[in-house]
Amino acid sequence: MNEGKIPGTKRRELILNWLKEMNAPMKGSEMAKKTNVSRQVIVQDISLLKAQNEPILATSQGYVYMRQENDELPAFKRIIASSHKPEATAEELNIIVDYGVTVKDVIIEHPVYGELTASIMVSNRKEVRDFIEKIEETKAAYLSQLTEGLHLHTLVADREEKLAEVCTALKAAGYLVSEED
């Protein structure tokens, strides 16, 4: 065994504790460094923890432990339909977070795979910038590119009024798809 390498069971226990204590995503590379193992070992550890029904979510900013509903502050959720070109993604997300609303995910309806959902979990402009930079850096495609720009977002806020205000702003910007369209 390498000097300082933390054995699997103990490492997974540490990972779980770190994720539960964090209020922000934690990168796999950071966990790897702290435990003196490779990032791939951390990916395997996360998979094992998920197999034990631990609610861990992989986001573009890192791993997040999803608190049970009763552990969270009361939240209001709304799923919206949006449509725009890839270049407008940052503007759309910034409009949403500027109203104090979190973008939980993006959902598309794929003709072969059915509904595809990817976690975004952005709540402020820095997280939006980090998300966009990660897309550009990895040359990944936005899911909405598979549906000519049409996609859904799950929005979460602490007040219903914020969700209504953000929908008004998205409609004014031409992003919100309404029943009249």
N, C-alpha and C positions, 0 to 999 in steps of 0.2 A: 504494500500500500504506500502511495506517495505521502511524504511528510505534509501534514496539514490537510490532507484530503478527508472530507467528512463522509462517513459511511452512509449508504442509501437511506435507511430508515430515519436516522437522525437528520439527514439533509432535507428529506421531504417534510419532516416535522418543522424544521426551521423555515423552509419555504412557506409553508402554510401559515406559520406565525407572522412572518414578515408581511405576507399579503393581507392577513386579517388586520394588522396594525396600521397598514398604509392607507392613506386617504387618496393616494394617487397611484397610477400604474407603476409597476416595477419591472425593469428590463431583465430579460433572461441573462444577458451578459453581466449585469451587476450581480445577480445571484450566483453565476458561475464563478466570478472573481472572489466573492465572499466565501464560497465553499471549496475553492481550489479544484474545480472540475471544468469540463468543457461546456459550452452553451448547449451542445447536443444532449449532454447528460441531463441538463436542466429541462430541456424539452421533453425528454423521456419521463423525468420525475413529474412534470406537470400532467402528462398523459396518465400516469399511474394514479395521481391524485384525483383527476377527473373521473377515472374508472371507479374510484371509491365514492363517487357522487359528491365530490367537493365542487362547489359552484365557482370555478375559476374560468375567467374569460380572457382570451388572448385578444388584445387590441393593438392598434398601430403604435401606441405609446408604451406598451408592455403588458404585463399580466395584472389582472384585477380580481380580487375576491368579491363576488357578488353577494352582498348582504341579503339576508332574508327580508321580505317586505316589512315585517314587524320591527326590524332593526333600523329601518330607514325613517327619515322624516316623511310625513304625509306627502305624497307626490301625485300630481295630475299628469295623465298621459294622453297623447293624441297622436294618431297616425295620419300623416298628411301625404298627399300625392304631389310630386314636384316634377318639373321637366326643364332641362336646360342643357347647354353644351358643356363639355368638360371644363372649358376655360372659366366658366361661371361658378364652379364649385366653391372656391374660397369665398366669393361674395355671398352666395346663398348661406353657407355655414356661418359666416360672420354676422349676417342679419339675424340669424336665429340666436346665436350666443349673446349678441348685444342686448337682447331682451331678457337675459338671465335664464335662458332655456337650454337644456342639454340635448344634444343630438345623440340618441342612444345607438341607432343603427341605420343602415340603408338596406332596403329590401327591393328585389326585382322579381319579376315573373319570367323565368327562362323557359323557352319553348320545349326544351328537352328535360332539364333538371327540375322544373317546377319552381317553387318559391326558393330563392336564395337570399339569405340574410347574413350581413357582415357587420360586426360591431364597429362603431366609430368612437363613441364615448368622448365627445368634445363639449366643453362647457365654457371655454373662453378663447380669446383670439390667439393666445400662445399655443394652445392645443390644436386649434385649426391650422395655424402655421406649421406646426410640427407634423400634422397629418398630411398636409399638402406637400411638404418637403420630402416626406417618406415616400409618397406616391411618385414624385419626380425623380428622387434618388434611385428608386428601384425600377423605374420605368414601367410600373404596374399600370394596368388600365383600371379606370373607374368601372364599377359594376354597371352603372347607368349607360355606359357605352354599348352594352349588350342589348339595350332596349331603346336605342335612339334617344337617350336622355331621360326617359320616363322612369321614375323610381319613387319609392315610399321612404319616409323617415319616421321613426318612433321618437316623438319629442316628450321630454319630461320637464316639469316645472313645479315649483312649490305653490303656485297659484294658478287657477284656471284663467284668470285675466291675462297673464303673460302669454299663454297659448293663443288666446284670441288676438292679442296685439301682434304677435309674431306672424300669425296667418294673414292679418291685414297687411303687414309690411311685405310679406312674400308675394301676396297678390298684386300689390302696387308695383313690385319689382318685376312682375311677369313670370314668376317661378311657380306659383301655386296653380295646380290643375284643379278646376272646379267642375261641378256637374254641368254647368252651362257650356263648357268648352267642348 
